[in-house]
Amino acid sequence: MARVPEVTAELLERVRQLRRELHRHPEPGFAEHRTAARAAGWLRRLGLHVREGVAGTGVVGLLGEVGPVVALRADMDGLPIAEQTGLPYASQTPGWMHACGHDGHVAVLLGAAELLARAGPLPGRVKFILQPAEEEGGGARRLVEAGALADPPVEAVFALHAKPCLPVGSIEVEEVPNAACDAFDAAIVGQGGHAAGPHLALDPLPAACHLVAALHTLVGRRAAPFEKAVVTVGALRAGERRNVIPERAELRGTLRTREPAVRSRLMQAMEALCRKIPEAFGLRAEFSWGESTPRVKNDSRMLERVRRVGRAVLGASAVREGAENSMGGEDFAFFLAEQGGVPGCLFGLGTGGTEGLHSPRFDFGDEAPAVGMRMFAGLVLDCLDTREER
């Protein structure tokens, strides 16, 4: 692997200021217009070929003219959470913040682009992919469908994600860093009436309560103890007044699994429950699956490459093995070979701190970007150098 360029104090300060600027202005999925424009301008200043408006607000930049292509990806969208950090660069968008570190992901990718652009002629090309709508929006799938991995074709792709449970200066690697996440919507439709005469109505609430209990005990009876899965009903809505029996009850939630066979089995069982329990009460059932994200399964060769580059760039003690227990979703899965994409790897980047992801007090911080930039640059150089040797 060629020597990874050092992150100069001047570059690091500009990346830190960029990250704080992005943090001040979080944007919803497929509405990341300000973020996308800022990223496109940064890449153009470095002399890259840039495409904007890919899959809505996506940006794709290409460094180099000929040779094999390695891709780096960062997600751009914020979350509908009111920030409580009290930081001087806290969100200026009411009700929205970067609680999942996407401000840091974008800053790291753009900083890595500058590192690689300064490194001189490369034995290949680098594609920088800035993705909209990772949080429930299906942005990765739409980007891949729009040709982000083609024209020119990508041979390997890498991404990172903030890991507040890890100290700054370290990374985490594992074969399956993220679970599959399948959203569902269920409704139970009856006949409304007066609270004084439930016998004259068809009350959907008792059936809804039975259904929630059944769903929350499903995993313990339909999955083996060693098969990791979780069902969560996150919303239950029915009625507005205490003396009115509602006509309809609605449930929304997610199924999360780490193995495709378990996912298929539990999806079938969930749909059966959501239809049959209302029917047993003489009510009508509605059910649909919403946005689905497959598990992230890293390519074994790319996973080993991340380990090797991490040891070389950060030191052996900085590379930590994950516990293979995360049930969080990540749509980077659509870029990877298991879903018809290319060999790649998603790794965790330590950001330190005490607040977890999606907390109103989470902040990516100013120290982790330099580590992420050097990892991204090192992975690109290692991929291109290794291929050139072949």
C-alpha positions in Angstrom: 0.0 0.0 0.0 1.3 3.5 -0.9 1.9 5.8 2.0 -1.3 7.5 3.2 -0.9 11.2 3.1 -0.9 13.1 6.4 -3.9 15.2 7.3 -2.5 18.7 7.6 -3.7 21.1 10.3 -5.0 23.4 7.6 -7.1 20.7 5.9 -8.4 19.3 9.2 -9.6 22.7 10.3 -11.5 23.2 7.1 -13.1 19.8 7.4 -14.0 20.5 11.0 -15.6 23.8 10.0 -17.4 22.1 7.1 -18.8 19.4 9.5 -20.0 22.1 11.9 -21.7 23.9 9.0 -23.4 20.7 7.9 -24.5 20.1 11.5 -26.1 23.5 11.7 -28.3 22.8 8.6 -29.7 19.2 8.8 -32.1 18.3 6.0 -34.7 15.6 5.5 -34.2 12.7 3.1 -34.4 13.6 -0.6 -34.4 17.3 0.5 -30.6 17.6 1.1 -30.3 20.4 -1.4 -27.9 22.6 0.7 -25.7 19.7 1.7 -25.6 18.3 -1.9 -24.6 21.7 -3.3 -21.9 22.1 -0.7 -20.5 18.7 -1.5 -20.6 19.2 -5.2 -18.8 22.5 -4.9 -16.1 21.0 -2.8 -15.5 18.2 -5.3 -15.5 20.5 -8.3 -12.9 22.7 -6.6 -10.7 19.6 -6.5 -11.1 19.2 -10.3 -13.4 16.2 -10.2 -16.1 15.3 -12.7 -19.3 15.8 -10.7 -22.9 14.7 -11.4 -25.7 16.2 -9.3 -29.4 15.3 -8.9 -28.6 11.6 -9.0 -31.7 9.7 -7.5 -33.0 13.1 -6.4 -30.4 14.9 -4.4 -27.5 12.5 -4.7 -24.0 13.6 -5.8 -21.4 11.4 -7.6 -17.9 12.7 -8.1 -15.1 11.0 -10.1 -11.4 11.5 -9.5 -9.1 10.3 -12.3 -9.5 9.6 -16.0 -8.6 5.9 -16.5 -8.2 2.6 -14.7 -10.2 0.6 -12.1 -12.7 2.3 -9.9 -13.0 2.2 -6.1 -16.0 4.0 -4.5 -16.5 5.7 -1.2 -20.0 6.4 0.1 -21.5 8.9 2.7 -25.1 9.5 3.6 -26.4 13.1 3.9 -29.8 13.2 5.6 -30.7 14.3 9.1 -33.3 13.1 11.6 -36.6 14.7 12.9 -35.2 15.1 16.4 -35.1 18.4 18.3 -31.4 19.0 19.2 -30.4 19.3 22.9 -26.6 19.5 22.7 -26.4 23.2 23.5 -23.4 23.5 21.1 -22.6 26.8 19.4 -23.1 25.0 16.1 -26.3 23.3 17.1 -29.1 22.8 14.5 -30.8 25.9 13.2 -33.6 23.8 11.6 -36.4 23.4 14.2 -37.2 19.8 14.9 -34.3 18.4 12.9 -30.7 17.5 13.7 -27.8 15.3 12.7 -28.3 12.7 15.4 -26.8 9.8 13.4 -23.5 11.4 12.4 -24.2 12.0 8.7 -22.7 15.4 9.0 -19.4 13.7 10.0 -19.8 11.0 7.3 -20.0 13.7 4.6 -17.1 15.8 6.0 -14.9 12.7 6.2 -15.6 11.7 2.6 -14.9 15.2 1.3 -11.8 15.4 3.3 -10.6 12.1 1.9 -11.3 13.3 -1.6 -9.0 16.2 -1.0 -6.3 13.9 0.5 -6.5 11.7 -2.6 -6.6 14.6 -5.0 -3.4 15.9 -3.4 -1.7 12.5 -3.6 -0.8 12.9 -7.2 -1.7 10.6 -10.1 -3.4 7.4 -8.9 -3.2 4.0 -10.6 -7.0 4.1 -11.1 -10.1 6.2 -10.3 -12.1 7.0 -7.2 -15.9 7.5 -7.2 -17.3 9.6 -4.3 -21.0 8.9 -3.7 -23.0 11.2 -1.5 -26.3 9.5 -0.8 -29.7 11.0 0.1 -32.3 9.5 2.4 -30.6 6.7 4.4 -33.0 7.1 7.3 -36.1 5.2 6.1 -36.0 6.8 2.7 -34.4 4.0 0.5 -31.8 6.4 -0.9 -29.2 3.7 -1.5 -31.5 1.5 -3.5 -32.5 4.4 -5.7 -28.9 5.5 -6.2 -27.9 2.0 -7.3 -30.9 1.9 -9.7 -29.8 5.3 -11.1 -26.4 3.8 -12.0 -24.1 5.0 -9.1 -22.1 1.8 -9.3 -21.9 1.9 -13.1 -20.5 4.2 -15.8 -17.7 3.6 -15.0 -18.3 0.3 -13.2 -17.1 0.1 -9.6 -15.0 -2.8 -8.4 -15.1 -2.2 -4.7 -17.1 0.2 -2.3 -16.5 1.3 1.3 -18.4 3.2 3.8 -18.1 4.1 7.5 -20.5 4.8 10.3 -20.1 6.7 13.5 -19.7 4.5 16.6 -20.0 6.5 19.8 -19.3 3.4 21.9 -15.8 3.3 20.5 -13.0 5.7 21.5 -11.7 8.1 18.9 -8.8 6.6 16.9 -10.3 3.2 16.7 -12.5 1.3 14.2 -14.8 -1.7 14.5 -15.1 -4.5 11.9 -17.5 -7.4 11.6 -19.0 -9.6 8.9 -22.6 -8.5 9.5 -22.5 -5.0 11.1 -26.2 -4.3 10.5 -29.4 -6.3 10.5 -32.2 -6.4 8.0 -35.0 -4.0 8.9 -38.6 -4.4 7.5 -41.2 -1.8 8.3 -44.8 -2.9 8.6 -48.2 -1.3 8.8 -51.3 -3.1 10.1 -54.9 -1.9 10.7 -57.9 -3.4 12.3 -61.2 -2.2 11.1 -64.5 -2.6 13.0 -67.6 -0.5 13.6 -67.5 2.6 15.9 -70.1 3.3 18.5 -70.8 4.8 22.0 -68.7 3.7 24.9 -71.9 2.9 26.8 -72.9 0.3 24.2 -69.9 -1.7 23.1 -72.3 -4.6 22.3 -73.7 -2.5 19.5 -70.2 -1.8 18.0 -67.2 -3.8 16.7 -64.4 -2.5 18.9 -61.0 -2.8 17.2 -59.0 -2.0 20.4 -59.2 -5.4 22.2 -58.0 -7.1 19.0 -55.2 -4.5 18.7 -54.0 -5.1 22.2 -54.0 -8.9 21.6 -52.1 -8.3 18.4 -49.4 -6.2 20.0 -48.9 -8.8 22.7 -48.7 -11.6 20.1 -46.2 -9.7 18.0 -44.0 -8.9 20.9 -43.8 -12.6 21.9 -43.5 -13.9 18.4 -39.7 -14.1 18.3 -39.5 -16.2 21.5 -41.8 -18.9 19.9 -40.9 -18.8 16.3 -37.2 -18.2 16.4 -34.6 -20.4 18.1 -32.8 -18.8 21.2 -29.6 -18.4 19.1 -31.4 -16.7 16.2 -31.2 -13.0 16.7 -34.4 -11.1 15.9 -36.7 -8.4 17.3 -40.2 -7.2 16.6 -41.2 -3.7 17.8 -44.5 -2.1 17.6 -43.6 1.6 17.7 -47.0 3.2 17.2 -50.6 2.3 18.1 -53.3 4.8 17.2 -57.0 4.4 17.7 -59.7 6.9 18.6 -59.7 10.5 20.0 -62.3 10.6 22.8 -62.9 8.5 25.9 -66.6 7.9 25.3 -66.3 6.9 21.7 -65.4 3.4 20.4 -63.2 4.0 17.4 -63.8 2.4 14.0 -60.1 1.7 13.3 -56.9 0.9 15.1 -53.5 1.2 13.4 -50.2 -0.3 14.3 -46.7 0.5 12.9 -43.4 -1.2 13.6 -40.4 -3.0 12.5 -39.0 -6.6 12.2 -35.2 -6.8 12.5 -33.2 -10.0 11.7 -29.7 -11.0 10.9 -30.2 -14.2 8.8 -32.3 -14.3 5.6 -34.0 -17.6 6.5 -35.1 -16.2 9.9 -36.3 -13.1 8.2 -38.4 -15.0 5.7 -39.9 -17.2 8.4 -40.8 -14.4 10.7 -42.3 -12.2 8.0 -44.7 -15.0 7.1 -45.6 -15.5 10.7 -46.1 -11.8 11.4 -48.4 -11.4 8.4 -50.5 -14.4 9.5 -50.9 -13.0 13.0 -51.8 -9.5 11.7 -54.6 -11.0 9.6 -55.9 -13.9 11.7 -56.2 -12.2 15.1 -58.5 -9.4 13.8 -60.5 -12.1 11.9 -61.0 -14.1 15.2 -62.7 -11.0 16.7 -64.9 -10.7 13.6 -63.0 -7.6 12.3 -61.4 -6.8 9.0 -57.6 -6.8 8.8 -55.3 -4.7 6.6 -51.5 -5.4 6.4 -48.6 -4.2 4.3 -44.8 -4.2 4.3 -43.2 -0.8 4.0 -39.6 0.2 3.3 -37.3 -2.8 3.7 -33.6 -2.8 4.1 -31.6 -6.1 3.8 -28.8 -6.9 6.2 -25.3 -5.5 5.6 -23.1 -8.4 4.8 -19.5 -7.4 4.2 -17.4 -9.1 1.6 -14.8 -11.3 3.3 -11.9 -10.0 1.2 -12.9 -6.4 1.7 -13.4 -7.0 5.4 -9.9 -8.3 5.7 -8.6 -5.3 3.7 -10.2 -3.0 6.2 -8.5 -4.9 9.0 -5.1 -4.7 7.3 -5.3 -1.0 6.4 -6.6 -0.2 9.9 -3.5 -1.9 11.4 -1.2 -0.1 9.1 -2.8 3.4 9.4 -4.0 3.3 13.0 -2.1 0.5 14.8 -3.1 -3.0 15.6 -4.8 -2.1 18.9 -7.1 0.3 17.1 -8.8 -2.4 15.1 -11.6 -4.0 17.1 -13.8 -6.9 16.3 -17.5 -6.3 16.5 -19.8 -8.5 18.6 -22.1 -9.3 15.6 -25.1 -8.2 17.7 -26.4 -4.9 16.2 -30.0 -4.9 15.2 -29.9 -1.5 13.6 -30.5 -1.2 9.9 -28.3 0.5 7.2 -29.2 0.7 3.5 -25.6 0.5 2.4 -26.7 -3.1 1.9 -27.9 -2.2 -1.5 -24.4 -1.4 -2.7 -23.1 -4.8 -1.7 -22.7 -8.1 -3.5 -25.3 -10.0 -1.5 -28.0 -7.6 -3.0 -26.5 -7.7 -6.5 -24.0 -4.9 -6.0 -20.2 -5.1 -5.7 -17.7 -6.4 -3.1 -17.5 -3.9 -0.2 -17.3 -3.2 3.5 -19.0 -0.9 6.1 -16.9 -0.4 9.2 -17.5 1.6 12.4 -15.5 4.7 13.2 -15.0 5.5 16.9 -16.4 9.0 17.8 -16.2 8.6 21.6 -18.6 10.4 23.9 -21.4 9.1 26.1 -24.5 9.7 24.0 -25.7 7.1 21.6 -26.9 7.5 18.0 -30.3 9.1 17.5 -30.0 10.8 20.9 -30.9 14.5 20.9 -27.5 15.1 22.6 -25.3 13.2 20.1 -22.6 15.0 18.3 -20.0 13.4 15.9 -17.3 15.7 17.3 -14.2 17.3 15.9 -11.6 14.5 16.5 -12.8 11.6 14.5 -12.8 13.1 11.0 -9.0 12.8 10.6 -9.1 9.1 11.4 -11.9 8.5 8.9 -10.1 10.4 6.2 -6.9 8.4 6.6 -8.9 5.2 6.6 -10.8 6.0 3.4 -7.6 7.2 1.7 -5.7 4.1 2.8 -8.4 1.7 1.6 -8.5 3.4 -1.9 -4.7 3.3 -2.2 -4.5 -0.3 -1.0 -7.2 -1.4 -3.5 -5.6 0.4 -6.5 -2.0 -0.6 -5.6 -3.0 -4.3 -5.1 -4.8 -4.4 -8.4 -1.9 -2.7 -10.2 0.4 -5.4 -8.9 -1.8 -8.1 -10.3 
